[in-house]
Amino acid sequence: MDIRSTAAAQAYATARPATQPGQADPGSAGAFANTAKGFAETLQNGETAALSAMGGSADPHALVQALAQTELAVETAVTIRNKVVEAYQEILRMPV
């Protein structure tokens, strides 16, 4: 075995194959669960900031930032939902 094949074998052994899902694989169910959890946390943070602003104990800058993040999260969720519905409708239009 020459040095080049040894180096290639070591590089291959240390690299993660594309067939093995990683921790943050976008196609895995765990990634979807993490995304949904992050979405819920963003909504909760926005609600908490709004409630504390109503009580007069919140920083206005923090309130605006939390509400902007919440708005972005909701817009993203709606866009994803629309794309899923559009894909479903496209599948229904396919001839059998």
N, C-alpha and C positions, 0 to 999 in steps of 0.2 A: 504494500500500500504506500503510495507516495504521499508527500506532504499536502498536495492540493486536494486529494480525495479525503484525507483526514480532516482538513479544515472545513470542507464542504459537509462532511458528516456531522461535525460538531455544530456548525451553523444550523444545519437542518434539525438537529436534536434540540437546540435551544429555542428555535423559532416555533411559535404556536401555529399548528396547521389551521387552515381556513375552515376545515370541517369540524373543529372543536369549538363550540360556543364559549365565548368569554363571559366575564362578569357583566359587561355592559353591551352584550350583543343586542342590537336593535330588534332582532326577530324573536327574542325569547320572551316567555311569559313573565319572567322576573323583571325584565326591563320595562314592560308595560305596567306592571304593578308599581314599580318605583316611580314611573311617570305619573300614574294616577295619584300616588301618595304625595308627590311633590305638588301636583295641581291642588289637591285638597289642602295642603299646608299653606299654599299661596293664598287661597281663598280665606282660610282661617286667619292668616296674618292681616289681610285687608280688613276683615270684619273686626278684629281686635283693635286695629288702629282707628277704625271709624267709631267704635264704641268709646274708646278712650278720648277721642276728639270731641265727642258729644258731651263727655264729662268734663272737658276742659283741661285734661292732663296730658294731651299729646302735642308733640311738636308738629306744626303745620307742614314743615318740609317732609317729615317722616310719613305723615298722613298722605300727602300727595304722591310720594314715592310708592307707598304700599298700594294705593288705589291704582296707580299706573301699572304696577306689576300684576295686579288682579285683572285689570282690563285686558292686558296683553295675554294673560293665561286663558281668559274666557274666549277672546277672539281666536286664539290658537285652537282651542277645543272645538269651537264652532266650525272653523275651517276644516279641521280633520274630519269632523262628523259629516260635513258637506261632501268632502272627497269620498268618504266611505259610501254614502248614499248614492253619489254619482256613479261610482264603480259598480255598485249593486244594480242600479238601473241599466247600466251598460251591459252587464251580464244577462239581465232579463231580456234585453233586446236581441241577444245573439240567437241566430237560428239553430235549431237542434238537429 
